[in-house]
Amino acid sequence: MIIGVPKEIKTNENRVALTPAGTLEFVKKGHIVYIQSTAGEGSGFPDAEYILAGAKILPTIEQIYSIAEMIIKVKEPIEKEYGLIKPNQLLFTYFHFASYEPLTNAMIKSNAVCLAYETVESSDRSLPLLIPMSEVAGRMAIQQGAKYLEKPQQGRGVLLGGVPGVPPAKVLILGGGVVGTQAAKMAAGLGAIVTILDVSLKRLRYLSDVMPANVITMYSNEYTIRRLIVNHDLIVGAVLIPGAKAPNLITREMLKEMRPGTVIVDVAVDQGGCIETCRPTTHDNPTFIIDEVVHYCVANMPGAVPYTSTIALTNATLPYALQLADKGWKKACIDNHELKLGLNVVNGLVVYKGVAEAFGLTYTDVDTVL
């Protein structure tokens, strides 16, 4: 198969979808890999390393899309890429369709095959291609939250871990999944008092067993959230419903109950956000303030640490990408139920229920396209 890896053109996105090590694995199996020139430089991988691994370098994104049977990316295509996508071309990337209708409509119109990293699902309901970036984002949420709690950033002026004689900050984490767990580890390690909310008692029991003594677990409901937001310094939104829009757990009117300088980091922003006032921001302009509450809502947080993120992502995606290349997308999805669940839009049909429901579109059972 002919594999194409374009340079990411979303604002401040320095990751690349394939490392030189991953490239070599494709080449060893007889596939042809085309990398757009300088695509890996932001992650610390120059063109020379890809050439050494057996890739061919093309100068433009147009050439990559034109020649490739499978496009491997990190982030969803943006508007200037829509017209480059060909019918029947396989796109393997993060899409997060349910949070952005124009992208969904564009991919339907393209007649391409859109296989989303974020809905590939294992038998234990885990999301193997979302986990590595969720781990990065969860840890980064605390780093960024700690920074924006500083007074020059218009935060409360609180040191996350406190000092002897001064209590540490209080951190509230909405959701006990991968993002929430990693955020809790980081915050607890810095000495903060951490509360994790979740609706799964099984998950809360697990977290209660593995977390240190400065992490408290509580069942999530509106009453509890309202009670806790009034005295917590940093709030991390870490709720995920696979393939669907995140629920709003904190509303606009609830902001008035928070103290001035409270910081919200909404990691769920790429799925619509779990805070009503959330809107996507960039690394160039990461925050905004509503009702004296600082909002950090960068939609591609792992893009700020591209070396770590790119290697972590390729480690997870490569086994699946090799199956797609070796067998073709139909055979690979028939043979591997995890990959089958990754299919979202196929030749103009919406085959993932969460995406269809988000925008009132016609849903087609994925088995009909296989």
N, C-alpha and C positions, 0 to 999 in steps of 0.2 A: 504494500500500500504506500501511497505517497502522503507523507505527513508534513504539514505546514505549521510553523510556529511564528506568528506575527509578534512584533513589538507591541507591548501594551501601550495604549494611547490615552487611557483614562487619566485624569489629573493626578499627578504625584504617585502613579503606580509604577514602581520600580521592579516588581517581580517579573519573572518569566516562567512560562509553563513547563519548560523542560530543561534539565541540567545537561551538561556534557556527558555525565555518567549515564543518564537516561537515554540520551541520543545514541550512545554506543550500543545499548541493549536493542534498540530498534534496528540499527545497522547490522548487528550480528545475525538478526533473523531475516535479513534480506530486504528490509523496507528502506525506502528513500526518505531522508529527512532534509527539509529545507528550513533554514532559520533566517529570519529577517536580520539584516546587518544591524549590529549593536543591540539586538533584542535582550541579550544577557548581561550587558555592561552594568546596568543598574544593580544587578544582583552579584556582581563581581566575577562574571564569566565572559571574557572577551571572545570575539569571533574565532580567534586562533585556537581556543580550546575546543570549540565545536567542530572546526575543520579537522583537528587531530582525532576527534571521535568519529569522524566519517560523514559529517553533515556537509551540505552544500549551502552557501550563503547567497541570498538574493537581496538586492538593495532596497526594494520597496514593498510595502504592505499589499499593494495591488497584485504584484507578482506572486506573493505567497498565497493569497486567496485564489488566484487564477489557476495555479498548478496543483493545489492540494486536494486530495480526496477527504482527508480528515484534518480539521483545524483543531489544534490543542491550544487553549488559552488559559488565562487566570480569571480575568473579569469578563462580564457580559459584553457583547459587542455594543459600541456606542453608535450614535446616529450616522456618523461618517463612514462606518463600516457596513451598514445595512445593505447598501447597493453592491457591495463586493461579494456577498454571500450567494452561492450558486444553488439551484435546485439539486436535491439529493446529496449535497455536501454534508458531511457529519461534523458537527461542532460539539466539542467536548470541553466544557468550561463551567464556571459558576454562572448561573443565569438569574436566580432569585426573581422569577417571572412575576410572582404574585404581588410584588411591591411596585411594579412599573408596567402599566398597560401599553404604552407605546412600543416598548421592546417586544412584548408578547405579540402585538399585532404585526410588527415588522417581521418577526420570525415566522408567523403563520403565512404571511405574504411571500416570504422567501422560498417556501417549499423545501427548506433544508431539514435535516434531522438534528434535533437539539437534545443532547443528552447532558443533563445537569449534574454536576458534582454533588450538589447539596441534597439531592433526593435519592442518590444511590444508597441503598439501605441493606444492612446485614440482617440475618435471621433473628438476632437479639435486639432488633430495632435501633441499633447504633448506626451512625452515619459516618462511614470510614473516610470519606473524602472531605467531610466538613470538620472532622475532629482536629486535624493538625492546625488548621487556621483558627479554629475555636480556642485551641490551647494557647496559641499566640495572642489572640485578641483578649482572652480572659486575663492573661498576665499583663498585657499592655494596658488594660482598663484601669488597673491599680496604679501603674506608673503614671499614666496621664492624669488620673484622678488626684493623685498626690500632688502633682505639679500645679493643677488648676485650683487646688485648695489654698495655694499661696496667695497672699494679699495683692501682689502686683498683677496677678491673673484675675483679680476680682473675686477670689474665693474667700472663705471665712478666716484665713490666716492660721490654719490648724496644721500642725505636724502630725502625720498619720500615726506614728508610733509614740508620740508624746515624749517626755523626758522624766527623770525622777522628780517626783513632786507635782507633775502635771499629767492629767489623764490623757490617754491616747484618743485618737479620733474614733468615731463610730461609723462603720461601713455596713450598708444594707445591700444585699444582693438578691435580686428578684430572679429566681430560677436556679435550681441545683444541678443542672446538666454540666456539660464539659466546660463551657464558658464560666459558669458560676463557681464550679469546683476550682478551676485554675485561679480565678479572681480571689476566692477565699484563701487559697494557699498563700498567694502573694501578700494579701492584706494581713493575714494572721502572722506571716513571717516577719512583717515590718512592725508588728506589735499592736495593730489596731484591734478594736473589739468588733467582731464580725457577726452579723446575723444573716443567715441564708433562709429564704422562703421558697417553698415548693408545694405543689398539690399532691405529690406522691409520698405517702408515708413510708413506702419501701425505700425510696431514695433518701428521705430524711434520716431513716434508721442507719443506712449505710454511711451517710455523711457524719452522723453523730459518732459513729464508731471510729472513723479514720481521721477526723479533724482534731486539731489541738484544742485545749481547754478554752481558748479565747474565741472559739467559733460556736455560736448558738444556732440551733435549727428550730424553725417554727413553720407551722402549716400556713399556707398562703390564702388569704381572703381579703376583701376590701377593708373590713374593719381593722384587721391587723396592720395592713399597709398604712392606713390613715393614722393609726396610733404611733407607728414607728417613724414615719417621715418627719415628724415634728422635731425629733432630736438626733437625727443621723446626719453626719457631715458629708458623706459620699454615698451615692446611690448608683448601683450598677444594674442596668437592664440586661438580663441574660436569658430571656424567654425565647424558645424556639418551638414552632409547630411546623414540622417538615413540609416544605413546599407551599405553605399557606402564610397569609399575613399574620404577624404577631398581634396578640390582643393588647389593647391599651389598659394597662394596670394603674397608671398614674394619669389623671386627667388634668386639664388646664386649671380648673378651679382648685385642685389639690396643691398646686404650687404655692398658693397663698398661705398654706399651713406650714411651709418650710421656712427655716431661718435664712435671712439674706446671706449669700455666699455659699449656700449649699451647692454641691457639684453633682450633676447627673451625667453618667457615661452610658449611653444607650448602644450597647453592642448589637442589639437586634435591629438597628436602623436599616440594614440591607434587606430586611423582611418587613419593612414598614414601621418598625420601632414599637416598643411597648410603653412608651411615654407619649401621650397625645401631642405634646408640643414639639416632639422630635421632628427634624427635617435633616436630610443628608448634608454633611459639610465635608470639607477637604482638609488635607494636611496643611495647606497654605492658610486656610482660614477656619480653624477647627471648631471654634466655639461661638455661641451667641447667648444672650441673656434675656430671659423673660421673667418678670416679677422678681428680679434680683437673684434668680437661680441660674447658675452657669450650666449650659448644656454643651456637652462634647459628643458630637454625633458623626464622627468620621466613618464613612461607609466602607473604607478599605484599610482598616487599621493595620493589618499585617504588612501592607505595602511600605510602611515606614522602616521595617526591619527585613529587607528583601533577601539578604543572604540566608538568614535563618529560615524565612518563610518559604523561599523557593526550594530549598533542599527538603524541608519537611513536606511540602506539597507533592513534589515529584516522588518522594518515597511512598506516598499513599496512592497517587494516581497511576503510576507506571504499570503495575500489574494489570489494571483494568484496561489501560490504553493499549497494552500489548495484545490483550484478548481481542479488542476491537480491530486492531490492525491485522492480526493473524487470521481471524475468522470472518471479518466483515461485521457490520453492526447488527444485522438481523440474527445471524447464527450465534454471535456472542451473547445477545440478549435472550435468545431462546435457551441457551445453555446455562446462563448465569442469571438467576432471578434478581440478584443485587443490581446488575447492570440494567435489567429490564425496568426496574423501578426508577432508574435515572431518566428514562425517556419522558419528555415533557411535551414537545411539539414535533410531529412527524409529518412531513409532506403536506403541510397546511392544516393538519388536524391536531387538536389539543387532546393529549392522551394521559394527562395527569389531572386527577379530579380537583386537587386544591387550586390549580391554576384556572381551570374552567369556572369554578365556583367564585373565585375572586372577582371575576369580571363578567359573570353571567354569560359565558361562552358555551357553545355546544361541546359536551364531553364525549369522546370516542374511546371505547375500551382498547387498551394497548394491544390486546391479543389480536384485534382485527387488522393491525398493521404488521403483525408478525406472521 
